[in-house]
Amino acid sequence: MNIKIFKTATVCAVLLCVLAACKVTYSLSGASIPADARTVSIPYFPNNATLVSPTLSSTLTDELQTRFMNQTKLQLVPENGDLAFQGEITNYTVMPVAVTSDDMAAMNRLTITVKVKFTNNIDPTFNYDQSFSAFQEYSSSLDLSTAESSLIPELVTQLVDDIFNAAVSNW
């Protein structure tokens, strides 16, 4: 009987040691952030596209910062965060996507592309340098300035989702 207890205690002790050595971070947002990460830096993303929407840079930057503040426990710092972003808006275009029989555009597509360099200073295997694009179509009966007021928030949300997920959803 004592041998059974000894074997059970040994197995339990080994399991406890293994589990204690593992560092797993859980989050309700689905984010997987290194346990040692405490800070994130997300500086202003300039708009270097040929066509420029005046508020796009600040809207994108603010939304990305807000996402990290609301869905993680990381503290926002101006630079050198444990998780660090750099980026720029590289493309902001409008193109016709549906043409009527008299060669007029029936629908236009607004596309925004953002180039992002993500540095994970805790675990560099998750670093990336890539572009993210999002688009929405709108009726050509609307001028761009009218369509932008509803399209930009939707496109920014899509872009922030993609950037956030690429940085912290490691599965």
RODREN-470595 format. One record per atom (N, C-alpha, C): residue number from 1; atom name; z, x, y. Coordinates in steps of 0.02 Angstrom, whole numbers, plus 50000, padded with zeros to 5 digits. Atoms other than C-alpha are relative to their C-alpha. Example, Ala and Ser with C-alpha at 12.3 -4.5 7.8 and 13.67 -1.06 7.14 Angstrom:
<nodes>
{1 "N" {50000 50045 49941}};
{1 "CA" {50390 50615 49775}};
{1 "C" {50000 50045 50060}};
{2 "N" {49997 49958 49941}};
{2 "CA" {50357 50684 49947}};
{2 "C" {50037 49961 50055}};
</nodes>
This chain:
<nodes>
{1 "N" {50000 50041 49940}};
{1 "CA" {50000 50000 50000}};
{1 "C" {50000 50043 50062}};
{2 "N" {49997 49956 49943}};
{2 "CA" {50041 50142 50120}};
{2 "C" {49933 50034 50014}};
{3 "N" {50066 49969 49992}};
{3 "CA" {49869 50220 50091}};
{3 "C" {49953 49952 50036}};
{4 "N" {50042 50050 49966}};
{4 "CA" {49784 50057 50145}};
{4 "C" {50018 49997 50074}};
{5 "N" {49977 50003 49930}};
{5 "CA" {49887 50052 50305}};
{5 "C" {49977 50063 50036}};
{6 "N" {50021 49937 49970}};
{6 "CA" {49849 50236 50338}};
{6 "C" {49925 50000 50015}};
{7 "N" {50073 50003 49991}};
{7 "CA" {49661 50209 50314}};
{7 "C" {49982 49952 50057}};
{8 "N" {50013 50049 49947}};
{8 "CA" {49662 50055 50426}};
{8 "C" {50019 50029 50068}};
{9 "N" {49978 49969 49937}};
{9 "CA" {49761 50147 50561}};
{9 "C" {49952 50055 50022}};
{10 "N" {50046 49946 49984}};
{10 "CA" {49642 50295 50551}};
{10 "C" {49934 49972 50027}};
{11 "N" {50062 50032 49977}};
{11 "CA" {49488 50185 50569}};
{11 "C" {50009 49970 50070}};
{12 "N" {49985 50028 49934}};
{12 "CA" {49568 50094 50716}};
{12 "C" {50005 50054 50054}};
{13 "N" {49993 49945 49953}};
{13 "CA" {49613 50258 50800}};
{13 "C" {49933 50030 50018}};
{14 "N" {50067 49973 49988}};
{14 "CA" {49436 50325 50781}};
{14 "C" {49960 49952 50044}};
{15 "N" {50037 50049 49960}};
{15 "CA" {49362 50163 50850}};
{15 "C" {50026 49999 50072}};
{16 "N" {49972 49999 49933}};
{16 "CA" {49481 50168 50999}};
{16 "C" {49977 50062 50039}};
{17 "N" {50024 49939 49967}};
{17 "CA" {49431 50348 51038}};
{17 "C" {49927 49993 50020}};
{18 "N" {50071 50009 49985}};
{18 "CA" {49246 50305 51028}};
{18 "C" {49992 49952 50058}};
{19 "N" {50006 50049 49947}};
{19 "CA" {49266 50152 51137}};
{19 "C" {50026 50025 50066}};
{20 "N" {49972 49973 49938}};
{20 "CA" {49373 50244 51264}};
{20 "C" {49952 50050 50032}};
{21 "N" {50047 49951 49974}};
{21 "CA" {49237 50377 51282}};
{21 "C" {49939 49967 50032}};
{22 "N" {50059 50034 49973}};
{22 "CA" {49103 50248 51324}};
{22 "C" {50015 49973 50070}};
{23 "N" {49994 50028 49933}};
{23 "CA" {49076 50201 51506}};
{23 "C" {49945 49948 50007}};
{24 "N" {50047 50054 49994}};
{24 "CA" {48992 50033 51518}};
{24 "C" {50019 49959 50061}};
{25 "N" {49987 50040 49940}};
{25 "CA" {48974 49936 51679}};
{25 "C" {49967 49932 49990}};
{26 "N" {50027 50067 50005}};
{26 "CA" {48952 49748 51673}};
{26 "C" {49999 49968 50068}};
{27 "N" {50006 50034 49936}};
{27 "CA" {48897 49638 51815}};
{27 "C" {49971 49931 49988}};
{28 "N" {50027 50068 50006}};
{28 "CA" {48864 49453 51836}};
{28 "C" {49928 49996 50024}};
{29 "N" {50068 50001 49974}};
{29 "CA" {48702 49496 51927}};
{29 "C" {49950 50030 49950}};
{30 "N" {50043 49967 50048}};
{30 "CA" {48633 49587 51774}};
{30 "C" {49989 50073 50017}};
{31 "N" {50009 49930 49979}};
{31 "CA" {48645 49754 51865}};
{31 "C" {50039 50046 49954}};
{32 "N" {49968 49949 50040}};
{32 "CA" {48686 49908 51763}};
{32 "C" {50005 50062 50044}};
{33 "N" {49989 49947 49952}};
{33 "CA" {48760 50034 51883}};
{33 "C" {50047 50051 49969}};
{34 "N" {49955 49950 50029}};
{34 "CA" {48837 50200 51830}};
{34 "C" {50072 49990 50024}};
{35 "N" {49929 50012 49984}};
{35 "CA" {49027 50187 51825}};
{35 "C" {50024 50045 50056}};
{36 "N" {49979 49952 49949}};
{36 "CA" {49043 50339 51939}};
{36 "C" {49969 49987 50068}};
{37 "N" {50034 50013 49936}};
{37 "CA" {48929 50268 52075}};
{37 "C" {50046 49960 50046}};
{38 "N" {49957 50033 49951}};
{38 "CA" {49024 50218 52231}};
{38 "C" {49962 49979 50063}};
{39 "N" {50035 50012 49938}};
{39 "CA" {48894 50220 52371}};
{39 "C" {49926 49990 49990}};
{40 "N" {50072 50008 49999}};
{40 "CA" {48716 50170 52411}};
{40 "C" {49976 50011 50071}};
{41 "N" {50029 49990 49934}};
{41 "CA" {48607 50226 52556}};
{41 "C" {49931 49969 50001}};
{42 "N" {50064 50035 49992}};
{42 "CA" {48463 50117 52615}};
{42 "C" {49981 50003 50074}};
{43 "N" {50020 49995 49930}};
{43 "CA" {48391 50180 52780}};
{43 "C" {49942 49953 50016}};
{44 "N" {50053 50043 49974}};
{44 "CA" {48264 50085 52885}};
{44 "C" {49933 50018 49966}};
{45 "N" {50066 49991 50030}};
{45 "CA" {48095 50060 52798}};
{45 "C" {49948 49989 50054}};
{46 "N" {50050 50010 49947}};
{46 "CA" {47961 50091 52931}};
{46 "C" {49937 49965 49975}};
{47 "N" {50062 50034 50017}};
{47 "CA" {47801 49990 52934}};
{47 "C" {49943 50045 50020}};
{48 "N" {50056 49955 49988}};
{48 "CA" {47657 50113 52917}};
{48 "C" {49934 49971 49978}};
{49 "N" {50062 50034 50018}};
{49 "CA" {47526 49984 52869}};
{49 "C" {49955 49996 50061}};
{50 "N" {50048 50007 49946}};
{50 "CA" {47369 49963 52972}};
{50 "C" {50014 49938 50042}};
{51 "N" {49980 50062 49967}};
{51 "CA" {47414 49783 53014}};
{51 "C" {50075 49996 49996}};
{52 "N" {49928 49998 49997}};
{52 "CA" {47595 49767 53069}};
{52 "C" {50029 49933 50022}};
{53 "N" {49960 50058 49979}};
{53 "CA" {47712 49617 53074}};
{53 "C" {50063 50028 50033}};
{54 "N" {49946 49968 49963}};
{54 "CA" {47844 49657 53206}};
{54 "C" {50069 49999 49968}};
{55 "N" {49932 50006 50028}};
{55 "CA" {47997 49599 53108}};
{55 "C" {50004 50019 49926}};
{56 "N" {50001 49988 50072}};
{56 "CA" {47945 49648 52932}};
{56 "C" {50046 50057 49978}};
{57 "N" {49958 49942 50019}};
{57 "CA" {48031 49819 52927}};
{57 "C" {50074 49983 49999}};
{58 "N" {49929 50017 49997}};
{58 "CA" {48199 49754 52983}};
{58 "C" {50018 49946 49950}};
{59 "N" {49987 50053 50050}};
{59 "CA" {48186 49599 52872}};
{59 "C" {50007 50029 49931}};
{60 "N" {49998 49969 50067}};
{60 "CA" {48149 49703 52717}};
{60 "C" {50062 50044 49992}};
{61 "N" {49942 49955 50004}};
{61 "CA" {48282 49834 52753}};
{61 "C" {50065 49960 49996}};
{62 "N" {49939 50041 49999}};
{62 "CA" {48415 49704 52793}};
{62 "C" {50010 49963 49933}};
{63 "N" {49996 50038 50063}};
{63 "CA" {48375 49602 52637}};
{63 "C" {50020 50046 49941}};
{64 "N" {49982 49953 50053}};
{64 "CA" {48385 49755 52523}};
{64 "C" {50073 50022 50006}};
{65 "N" {49930 49982 49989}};
{65 "CA" {48550 49809 52600}};
{65 "C" {50046 49943 49980}};
{66 "N" {49959 50059 50015}};
{66 "CA" {48619 49632 52585}};
{66 "C" {50004 49990 49924}};
{67 "N" {49999 50008 50073}};
{67 "CA" {48569 49623 52401}};
{67 "C" {50050 50047 49968}};
{68 "N" {49953 49952 50029}};
{68 "CA" {48666 49780 52360}};
{68 "C" {50072 49984 50019}};
{69 "N" {49932 50016 49978}};
{69 "CA" {48817 49725 52462}};
{69 "C" {50026 49938 49964}};
{70 "N" {49978 50063 50031}};
{70 "CA" {48822 49551 52383}};
{70 "C" {50003 50003 49924}};
{71 "N" {50004 50001 50073}};
{71 "CA" {48781 49595 52202}};
{71 "C" {50026 50063 49966}};
{72 "N" {49969 49941 50030}};
{72 "CA" {48865 49763 52177}};
{72 "C" {50065 50015 50038}};
{73 "N" {49938 49978 49966}};
{73 "CA" {49030 49846 52224}};
{73 "C" {49988 50064 50040}};
{74 "N" {50015 49938 49965}};
{74 "CA" {48940 49992 52306}};
{74 "C" {50010 49992 50075}};
{75 "N" {49992 49999 49928}};
{75 "CA" {48980 50039 52485}};
{75 "C" {49936 50028 50032}};
{76 "N" {50060 49978 49964}};
{76 "CA" {48833 50057 52605}};
{76 "C" {50019 50059 50044}};
{77 "N" {49990 49941 49958}};
{77 "CA" {48826 50231 52684}};
{77 "C" {49933 50019 50031}};
{78 "N" {50062 49985 49965}};
{78 "CA" {48697 50298 52808}};
{78 "C" {49953 50047 49962}};
{79 "N" {50042 49953 50037}};
{79 "CA" {48636 50440 52695}};
{79 "C" {50040 50030 49942}};
{80 "N" {49970 49964 50058}};
{80 "CA" {48668 50537 52533}};
{80 "C" {50044 49956 49956}};
{81 "N" {49963 50043 50046}};
{81 "CA" {48729 50388 52432}};
{81 "C" {49992 50022 49928}};
{82 "N" {50007 49987 50072}};
{82 "CA" {48760 50400 52246}};
{82 "C" {49934 49971 49975}};
{83 "N" {50067 50029 50010}};
{83 "CA" {48609 50285 52238}};
{83 "C" {49967 50001 50068}};
{84 "N" {50032 49991 49935}};
{84 "CA" {48485 50324 52376}};
{84 "C" {49927 49976 49999}};
{85 "N" {50068 50026 49993}};
{85 "CA" {48327 50238 52434}};
{85 "C" {49967 50032 50061}};
{86 "N" {50043 49983 49943}};
{86 "CA" {48187 50296 52548}};
{86 "C" {49938 49958 49989}};
{87 "N" {50060 50038 50010}};
{87 "CA" {48035 50192 52581}};
{87 "C" {49963 49985 50064}};
{88 "N" {50042 50020 49944}};
{88 "CA" {47898 50128 52692}};
{88 "C" {49954 49943 49978}};
{89 "N" {50049 50053 50013}};
{89 "CA" {47785 49977 52705}};
{89 "C" {49932 50033 50009}};
{90 "N" {50063 49964 49998}};
{90 "CA" {47613 50046 52664}};
{90 "C" {49939 49954 50007}};
{91 "N" {50057 50045 49998}};
{91 "CA" {47505 49891 52658}};
{91 "C" {50022 49930 50021}};
{92 "N" {49989 50069 49977}};
{92 "CA" {47501 49723 52747}};
{92 "C" {49931 49973 50014}};
{93 "N" {50070 50022 49993}};
{93 "CA" {47335 49636 52720}};
{93 "C" {49993 49925 49988}};
{94 "N" {50020 50069 50011}};
{94 "CA" {47255 49466 52728}};
{94 "C" {49928 50001 49975}};
{95 "N" {50067 50002 50028}};
{95 "CA" {47104 49431 52619}};
{95 "C" {49984 49929 49978}};
{96 "N" {50019 50066 50026}};
{96 "CA" {47006 49273 52578}};
{96 "C" {49999 50002 49923}};
{97 "N" {49999 50002 50073}};
{97 "CA" {47030 49219 52397}};
{97 "C" {49963 49940 49972}};
{98 "N" {50038 50059 50022}};
{98 "CA" {46944 49050 52387}};
{98 "C" {49949 49983 50054}};
{99 "N" {50055 50012 49953}};
{99 "CA" {46776 49018 52468}};
{99 "C" {49969 49932 49986}};
{100 "N" {50032 50066 50008}};
{100 "CA" {46699 48847 52499}};
{100 "C" {49925 50009 49992}};
{101 "N" {50073 49998 50011}};
{101 "CA" {46517 48803 52468}};
{101 "C" {49962 50025 50062}};
{102 "N" {50034 49976 49940}};
{102 "CA" {46472 48845 52649}};
{102 "C" {50027 50069 50022}};
{103 "N" {49977 49931 49990}};
{103 "CA" {46545 49023 52632}};
{103 "C" {50058 50007 50050}};
{104 "N" {49940 49997 49958}};
{104 "CA" {46705 48983 52726}};
{104 "C" {50061 50010 49954}};
{105 "N" {49939 49989 50040}};
{105 "CA" {46875 49041 52663}};
{105 "C" {50041 49936 50000}};
{106 "N" {49956 50059 50007}};
{106 "CA" {46979 48897 52596}};
{106 "C" {50073 50022 49994}};
{107 "N" {49933 49972 50010}};
{107 "CA" {47128 49005 52550}};
{107 "C" {49999 50074 50017}};
{108 "N" {49991 49929 49986}};
{108 "CA" {47191 49173 52610}};
{108 "C" {50060 50025 49961}};
{109 "N" {49945 49969 50036}};
{109 "CA" {47308 49295 52524}};
{109 "C" {50031 50053 50045}};
{110 "N" {49962 49949 49964}};
{110 "CA" {47443 49392 52617}};
{110 "C" {50033 50044 49948}};
{111 "N" {49972 49952 50047}};
{111 "CA" {47491 49550 52522}};
{111 "C" {50041 50052 50038}};
{112 "N" {49957 49947 49971}};
{112 "CA" {47634 49669 52564}};
{112 "C" {50014 50050 49944}};
{113 "N" {49985 49946 50047}};
{113 "CA" {47654 49837 52478}};
{113 "C" {50051 50047 50031}};
{114 "N" {49946 49956 49977}};
{114 "CA" {47809 49946 52491}};
{114 "C" {50004 50059 49951}};
{115 "N" {49991 49940 50040}};
{115 "CA" {47821 50125 52429}};
{115 "C" {50074 50018 50003}};
{116 "N" {49928 49987 50004}};
{116 "CA" {47998 50166 52369}};
{116 "C" {50013 50062 49958}};
{117 "N" {49974 49944 50039}};
{117 "CA" {48080 50327 52315}};
{117 "C" {50074 49986 49989}};
{118 "N" {49931 50013 50019}};
{118 "CA" {48242 50292 52222}};
{118 "C" {50029 50061 49966}};
{119 "N" {49966 49942 50029}};
{119 "CA" {48363 50433 52183}};
{119 "C" {50069 49978 49976}};
{120 "N" {49935 50014 50030}};
{120 "CA" {48508 50406 52064}};
{120 "C" {50034 50067 49992}};
{121 "N" {49966 49935 50000}};
{121 "CA" {48621 50554 52102}};
{121 "C" {50052 50007 49945}};
{122 "N" {49954 49998 50057}};
{122 "CA" {48734 50509 51955}};
{122 "C" {49962 50014 49936}};
{123 "N" {50041 49991 50060}};
{123 "CA" {48599 50497 51822}};
{123 "C" {49926 50002 50020}};
{124 "N" {50069 49992 49975}};
{124 "CA" {48430 50566 51880}};
{124 "C" {49945 49975 49953}};
{125 "N" {50051 50026 50045}};
{125 "CA" {48341 50499 51726}};
{125 "C" {49974 49932 50024}};
{126 "N" {50020 50065 49975}};
{126 "CA" {48331 50333 51819}};
{126 "C" {49964 50003 50068}};
{127 "N" {50037 49993 49937}};
{127 "CA" {48246 50403 51976}};
{127 "C" {49930 49971 49993}};
{128 "N" {50070 50021 50000}};
{128 "CA" {48079 50328 52023}};
{128 "C" {49970 50008 50070}};
{129 "N" {50040 49997 49939}};
{129 "CA" {47944 50344 52154}};
{129 "C" {49939 49956 49986}};
{130 "N" {50054 50046 50016}};
{130 "CA" {47830 50193 52149}};
{130 "C" {49989 49949 50056}};
{131 "N" {50016 50052 49951}};
{131 "CA" {47747 50055 52248}};
{131 "C" {50011 49932 49969}};
{132 "N" {49989 50070 50020}};
{132 "CA" {47790 49871 52239}};
{132 "C" {49958 49956 50046}};
{133 "N" {50041 50046 49960}};
{133 "CA" {47674 49732 52295}};
{133 "C" {50019 49928 49984}};
{134 "N" {49990 50072 50008}};
{134 "CA" {47695 49547 52321}};
{134 "C" {49948 49965 50043}};
{135 "N" {50049 50037 49961}};
{135 "CA" {47572 49416 52380}};
{135 "C" {50013 49925 49995}};
{136 "N" {49998 50073 49999}};
{136 "CA" {47563 49233 52425}};
{136 "C" {49936 49976 50032}};
{137 "N" {50060 50030 49971}};
{137 "CA" {47415 49123 52461}};
{137 "C" {50019 49943 50047}};
{138 "N" {49989 50053 49952}};
{138 "CA" {47402 49003 52606}};
{138 "C" {49933 49973 50023}};
{139 "N" {50061 50034 49978}};
{139 "CA" {47275 48882 52677}};
{139 "C" {49971 50037 50060}};
{140 "N" {50033 49966 49944}};
{140 "CA" {47147 48960 52792}};
{140 "C" {49999 49957 50062}};
{141 "N" {49995 50043 49941}};
{141 "CA" {47173 48812 52908}};
{141 "C" {50059 50022 50044}};
{142 "N" {49944 49973 49962}};
{142 "CA" {47334 48902 52962}};
{142 "C" {49982 50069 50027}};
{143 "N" {50010 49931 49976}};
{143 "CA" {47327 49053 53075}};
{143 "C" {50056 50043 49971}};
{144 "N" {49953 49954 50033}};
{144 "CA" {47419 49208 53012}};
{144 "C" {50070 49995 50029}};
{145 "N" {49934 50002 49970}};
{145 "CA" {47561 49197 53137}};
{145 "C" {50040 49939 49979}};
{146 "N" {49966 50060 50025}};
{146 "CA" {47601 49020 53079}};
{146 "C" {50020 50009 49927}};
{147 "N" {49987 49992 50072}};
{147 "CA" {47589 49064 52894}};
{147 "C" {50055 50052 49988}};
{148 "N" {49950 49947 50009}};
{148 "CA" {47697 49221 52914}};
{148 "C" {50072 49975 49999}};
{149 "N" {49930 50024 49995}};
{149 "CA" {47853 49123 52960}};
{149 "C" {50028 49975 49934}};
{150 "N" {49975 50022 50066}};
{150 "CA" {47863 49049 52785}};
{150 "C" {49984 50050 49945}};
{151 "N" {50020 49953 50053}};
{151 "CA" {47773 49183 52684}};
{151 "C" {50041 50063 49998}};
{152 "N" {49964 49936 50000}};
{152 "CA" {47866 49339 52740}};
{152 "C" {50067 49995 49965}};
{153 "N" {49937 50003 50037}};
{153 "CA" {48038 49280 52681}};
{153 "C" {49990 49996 49924}};
{154 "N" {50013 50005 50072}};
{154 "CA" {47965 49234 52510}};
{154 "C" {49977 50067 49972}};
{155 "N" {50026 49936 50023}};
{155 "CA" {47871 49399 52494}};
{155 "C" {50055 50053 50000}};
{156 "N" {49945 49952 49997}};
{156 "CA" {48022 49501 52549}};
{156 "C" {50048 49989 49943}};
{157 "N" {49956 50015 50057}};
{157 "CA" {48130 49413 52419}};
{157 "C" {49971 50027 49935}};
{158 "N" {50033 49974 50060}};
{158 "CA" {48003 49455 52283}};
{158 "C" {50005 50077 49998}};
{159 "N" {49998 49927 49997}};
{159 "CA" {47995 49637 52339}};
{159 "C" {50070 50027 49987}};
{160 "N" {49930 49978 50009}};
{160 "CA" {48184 49656 52349}};
{160 "C" {50022 49990 49928}};
{161 "N" {49984 50010 50071}};
{161 "CA" {48203 49579 52176}};
{161 "C" {49971 50056 49957}};
{162 "N" {50032 49948 50040}};
{162 "CA" {48079 49704 52105}};
{162 "C" {50031 50069 50011}};
{163 "N" {49970 49935 49984}};
{163 "CA" {48155 49855 52195}};
{163 "C" {50070 50004 49971}};
{164 "N" {49931 50002 50026}};
{164 "CA" {48333 49805 52149}};
{164 "C" {50000 50006 49924}};
{165 "N" {50002 49999 50074}};
{165 "CA" {48289 49772 51966}};
{165 "C" {49976 50066 49973}};
{166 "N" {50024 49935 50024}};
{166 "CA" {48193 49935 51948}};
{166 "C" {50055 50053 50006}};
{167 "N" {49947 49951 49989}};
{167 "CA" {48345 50029 52015}};
{167 "C" {50060 49990 49955}};
{168 "N" {49936 50011 50034}};
{168 "CA" {48488 49946 51922}};
{168 "C" {49997 49957 49937}};
{169 "N" {50006 50038 50063}};
{169 "CA" {48421 49846 51774}};
{169 "C" {49968 50045 49948}};
{170 "N" {50024 49948 50046}};
{170 "CA" {48407 49982 51644}};
{170 "C" {49996 49975 49928}};
{171 "N" {50008 50025 50069}};
{171 "CA" {48359 49878 51493}};
{171 "C" {49933 49971 49989}};
</nodes>
